[in-house]
Amino acid sequence: MANRAAFLAAIDETYRLRAAGDKFALQTHLAADAQFRLAGDATLMPGVATGPGHAPPAIAALIDTFIFHEHERLNAIVEGDQAAVHWRVTVSRPGGQKVSTELYDLWTIGKDGKLTSVLQFVDTALVVRLMGESPAAVR
C-alpha cells in the first residue's frame, strides 16, 4: 500500500514540473514502463497526444501543445496504489488566450514510489476548440 502523503507529493511534483515545462525532471517520477491515456475520442483531438502509450513521450508532447499557467489540486482520494485527483488548471496553447478548466486523473504508483500510469479526463470540447481555433479566437 502506497503512503498517501508521498503518493500525492509525487503527483503534485509531476504537475509542478509539467507547468514548468521540465520534461526531463518529470520523467524521473515515472516508472520506465509508465503508461498514459487521455480519455475521450482521439479522432476529435487531432494533434493531441491521447495514447494509450508510453507516458514520457505523450506527456512531453502535451507540454509542447498546452501550457499550464496555474494548477490547483481540488480533491484527491487515495486507495492502495491508486489515486483519483481533481484539478483546476489555467491552460493555453502557445501564444493563445488562457482558459480555466478542470481535469480528473486516475494515477497508479509502483512499490518503488514511481508513477506507473495516468488516465486523464479532460473537457474534450475545450481541447477541440483550443486546437482548432486561432489563439486570439479562443474565449
PyMOL commands that set and color helices and strands:
alter all, ss='L'
color gray80, all
select helices_A, chain A and resi 4-20+23-27+42-44+55-65+124-132+135-137
alter helices_A, ss='H'
color red, helices_A
select strands_A, chain A and resi 30-38+53-54+67-79+82-92+99-109+115-121
alter strands_A, ss='S'
color yellow, strands_A
deselect
rebuild
show_as cartoon
